[in-house]
Amino acid sequence: MTTFLWGALPYISAAILVTGLVWRYRYDKFGWTTRSSESYERKVLNIASPMFHYGILFVLVGHLIGLFVPASWTDAIGFSEQWYNLLSLFAGTAAGVLAVVGIGMLIYRRRTTPAVFRATTRNDKLMYVVLFAAIIMGLVAKLTHAGIHEGYDYRSTIAPWCRSLFTLNPKVSLMADVPVLFQIHAVIGLLLFALLPFTRLVHMFSAPVQYLFRPYIVYRSRDPRGLAERPTRRGWEGIGS
């Protein structure tokens, strides 16, 4: 089971992610969208959406730093392990709480607004459950194994294992003694990656690059007199600004 979870499941998840993105782009290009429901309800959305997106962005940045920046690098710039632990504890918890409150409000809005609920697919419902579980388990794992003076040093176990996946030589033994809560969080995260291409979260892989090269849009004012009242003229005439 250890070999499967930490040596095979990450690659299975990555394969489903890449294959799903290619399939979605080729056969469901017009469905590559968040399917915005802003026209149905805005009051809650205008509060919950920024909270969730900023929270999840900070969570993602924290994970990238924690997993891919070795401790030797932070030590080299004079950022001690104690300071890193405090930053991870307080900033990470704040970002996680912000994301949880945001997604909680989004789920409440989706469930209590009939038009929004009818536009929710089964895949989206599953996505909300998995995403919510991933964030909650990350918070629980962090707060359970963290302290003001010292916390669980995942940069000596989980981080090296994660980096070893990119060298195609996964060090599964590093995950054997990792606390169970962190293991559950990691497994849910891998399942979330596999689920991304088939839900509205696929929009996170989009970038409006075409807007940099599209032609200018020309806006023309409409004649307030109306076309029917305009006298017939020969030749060319101005169209206004």
C-alpha positions as CSV (number, residue, x, y, z in Angstrom):
1,M,0.0,0.0,0.0
2,T,2.9,2.4,0.8
3,T,4.4,1.8,-2.6
4,F,1.0,2.3,-4.4
5,L,0.1,5.5,-2.5
6,W,3.4,7.3,-2.7
7,G,5.0,5.6,-5.7
8,A,2.1,5.0,-8.1
9,L,-0.8,7.2,-7.2
10,P,1.0,10.5,-7.9
11,Y,1.8,9.3,-11.5
12,I,-1.8,8.0,-12.0
13,S,-3.2,11.3,-10.9
14,A,-0.8,13.3,-13.1
15,A,-1.7,11.0,-16.1
16,I,-5.4,11.6,-15.6
17,L,-4.8,15.3,-15.2
18,V,-2.9,15.7,-18.4
19,T,-5.1,13.3,-20.4
20,G,-8.2,15.0,-19.1
21,L,-7.0,18.4,-20.0
22,V,-6.1,17.3,-23.5
23,W,-9.5,15.6,-23.9
24,R,-11.4,18.6,-22.5
25,Y,-9.6,21.0,-24.8
26,R,-10.2,18.9,-27.9
27,Y,-13.8,17.8,-27.3
28,D,-15.3,20.3,-24.9
29,K,-13.6,23.5,-25.7
30,F,-16.7,25.5,-25.3
31,G,-17.3,23.9,-21.9
32,W,-13.8,25.1,-20.7
33,T,-15.3,27.7,-18.5
34,T,-16.4,28.4,-14.9
35,R,-20.1,28.6,-16.1
36,S,-20.5,31.8,-14.3
37,S,-23.7,32.2,-12.2
38,E,-23.3,35.8,-11.4
39,S,-26.5,36.8,-13.2
40,Y,-28.5,34.6,-10.8
41,E,-27.0,36.0,-7.5
42,R,-24.4,38.6,-6.8
43,K,-24.6,39.7,-3.2
44,V,-23.0,36.6,-1.6
45,L,-20.9,35.9,-4.6
46,N,-19.2,39.3,-4.5
47,I,-18.0,38.5,-0.9
48,A,-17.4,34.7,-1.1
49,S,-15.6,34.5,-4.4
50,P,-12.7,37.0,-3.6
51,M,-12.3,35.3,-0.1
52,F,-12.0,31.9,-1.6
53,H,-9.7,32.9,-4.5
54,Y,-7.3,34.9,-2.4
55,G,-7.3,32.2,0.3
56,I,-6.6,29.4,-2.1
57,L,-4.0,31.4,-3.9
58,F,-2.1,32.0,-0.7
59,V,-2.5,28.3,0.2
60,L,-1.1,27.3,-3.1
61,V,1.9,29.7,-2.8
62,G,2.6,28.3,0.7
63,H,2.5,24.7,-0.6
64,L,4.9,25.6,-3.5
65,I,7.4,27.2,-1.1
66,G,7.1,24.5,1.5
67,L,7.5,21.6,-1.0
68,F,10.0,23.0,-3.5
69,V,12.2,25.4,-1.5
70,P,14.7,23.3,0.5
71,A,15.4,24.2,4.1
72,S,19.1,24.8,3.1
73,W,18.0,27.7,0.9
74,T,16.0,29.5,3.6
75,D,18.9,28.9,6.1
76,A,21.3,30.4,3.6
77,I,19.5,33.7,3.6
78,G,19.2,33.7,7.4
79,F,15.6,32.6,7.7
80,S,15.7,30.2,10.6
81,E,13.5,27.1,11.0
82,Q,11.7,28.8,13.9
83,W,10.7,31.8,11.9
84,Y,9.7,29.5,9.0
85,N,7.5,27.5,11.4
86,L,5.8,30.7,12.7
87,L,5.2,32.0,9.2
88,S,3.8,28.6,8.1
89,L,1.6,28.4,11.2
90,F,0.0,31.8,11.3
91,A,0.0,32.8,7.6
92,G,-0.9,29.3,6.4
93,T,-3.7,29.0,9.0
94,A,-5.1,32.4,8.0
95,A,-5.0,31.5,4.3
96,G,-6.7,28.2,5.0
97,V,-9.4,29.8,7.1
98,L,-10.1,32.4,4.5
99,A,-10.4,29.7,1.8
100,V,-12.7,27.6,4.0
101,V,-15.0,30.4,4.8
102,G,-15.1,31.5,1.2
103,I,-15.9,28.0,-0.2
104,G,-18.4,27.5,2.6
105,M,-20.2,30.6,1.5
106,L,-20.1,29.5,-2.1
107,I,-21.5,26.1,-1.2
108,Y,-24.3,27.8,0.8
109,R,-25.1,30.1,-2.1
110,R,-25.1,27.2,-4.6
111,R,-27.4,25.2,-2.4
112,T,-29.9,27.9,-1.4
113,T,-30.2,29.7,-4.8
114,P,-32.4,27.5,-6.9
115,A,-31.1,28.7,-10.3
116,V,-27.5,28.3,-9.2
117,F,-28.2,24.8,-7.8
118,R,-29.9,23.7,-11.0
119,A,-26.8,24.7,-12.9
120,T,-24.5,22.5,-10.7
121,T,-23.4,19.3,-12.3
122,R,-22.6,16.0,-10.4
123,N,-18.9,16.5,-11.1
124,D,-19.1,20.0,-9.5
125,K,-20.7,18.6,-6.4
126,L,-18.0,16.0,-6.1
127,M,-15.4,18.7,-6.7
128,Y,-16.7,20.8,-3.9
129,V,-16.6,17.9,-1.5
130,V,-13.1,16.9,-2.4
131,L,-11.8,20.5,-2.4
132,F,-13.4,21.3,0.9
133,A,-12.0,18.1,2.4
134,A,-8.5,18.8,1.1
135,I,-8.4,22.3,2.7
136,I,-10.0,21.1,6.0
137,M,-7.6,18.2,6.3
138,G,-4.6,20.5,5.6
139,L,-5.7,22.8,8.4
140,V,-6.4,19.9,10.8
141,A,-3.0,18.3,10.1
142,K,-1.2,21.6,10.5
143,L,-2.8,22.6,13.7
144,T,-2.6,19.1,15.2
145,H,1.2,18.9,14.6
146,A,2.2,22.5,15.0
147,G,3.3,24.6,17.9
148,I,4.7,28.1,18.6
149,H,8.2,26.9,19.2
150,E,8.3,23.8,17.0
151,G,6.1,22.0,14.5
152,Y,6.3,18.9,12.4
153,D,9.2,19.3,9.9
154,Y,7.5,18.2,6.7
155,R,10.4,19.7,4.7
156,S,12.6,16.8,5.7
157,T,10.0,14.1,4.7
158,I,7.1,15.2,2.5
159,A,9.0,17.9,0.5
160,P,11.9,15.6,-0.5
161,W,9.4,12.9,-1.5
162,C,7.5,15.4,-3.6
163,R,10.6,16.6,-5.4
164,S,11.7,13.0,-6.0
165,L,8.6,12.4,-8.1
166,F,9.9,14.8,-10.7
167,T,13.1,12.7,-11.0
168,L,11.0,9.6,-11.6
169,N,12.6,8.0,-8.5
170,P,10.0,8.4,-5.8
171,K,11.4,8.0,-2.3
172,V,8.4,6.3,-0.8
173,S,10.2,5.4,2.4
174,L,10.1,9.1,3.4
175,M,6.4,8.9,3.6
176,A,6.2,5.8,5.8
177,D,6.5,7.7,9.1
178,V,4.6,10.8,8.1
179,P,1.7,11.6,10.5
180,V,-1.6,10.0,9.2
181,L,-3.3,13.4,8.9
182,F,-0.7,14.7,6.5
183,Q,-0.9,11.4,4.6
184,I,-4.7,11.8,4.2
185,H,-4.3,15.4,3.2
186,A,-1.8,14.3,0.5
187,V,-4.0,11.5,-0.9
188,I,-7.1,13.9,-1.1
189,G,-4.9,16.4,-2.9
190,L,-3.8,13.8,-5.5
191,L,-7.4,12.9,-6.0
192,L,-8.3,16.5,-6.5
193,F,-5.6,16.9,-9.2
194,A,-7.2,13.9,-11.1
195,L,-10.6,15.5,-10.8
196,L,-9.7,19.0,-12.0
197,P,-10.1,18.6,-15.8
198,F,-13.7,17.4,-15.4
199,T,-15.0,20.2,-13.3
200,R,-15.3,24.0,-13.4
201,L,-11.9,24.2,-11.8
202,V,-10.4,23.6,-15.2
203,H,-10.4,27.4,-15.7
204,M,-7.4,27.6,-13.5
205,F,-5.3,26.4,-16.5
206,S,-6.6,29.2,-18.7
207,A,-4.8,32.4,-19.5
208,P,-6.2,35.2,-21.7
209,V,-3.1,35.2,-24.0
210,Q,-5.3,35.9,-27.1
211,Y,-6.3,39.3,-25.6
212,L,-2.7,40.5,-26.2
213,F,-3.0,40.0,-30.0
214,R,-6.7,40.6,-30.7
215,P,-7.6,43.6,-32.9
216,Y,-9.0,46.8,-31.3
217,I,-12.7,46.9,-30.6
218,V,-14.3,50.0,-32.1
219,Y,-17.3,51.4,-30.2
220,R,-19.7,53.6,-32.1
221,S,-22.5,55.6,-30.5
222,R,-26.1,55.1,-31.7
223,D,-27.9,57.9,-33.3
224,P,-30.5,59.0,-30.7
225,R,-32.9,60.1,-33.4
226,G,-33.4,56.6,-34.7
227,L,-32.9,55.3,-38.2
228,A,-36.5,55.9,-39.2
229,E,-36.4,59.6,-38.5
230,R,-33.2,60.2,-40.4
231,P,-33.6,62.0,-43.8
232,T,-32.2,60.2,-46.8
233,R,-28.9,61.5,-48.0
234,R,-26.8,60.8,-51.0
235,G,-23.1,59.8,-50.7
236,W,-21.1,59.2,-47.6
237,E,-21.9,60.6,-44.2
238,G,-20.2,60.6,-40.8
239,I,-21.0,58.0,-38.2
240,G,-20.1,59.9,-35.1
241,S,-17.6,58.9,-32.4
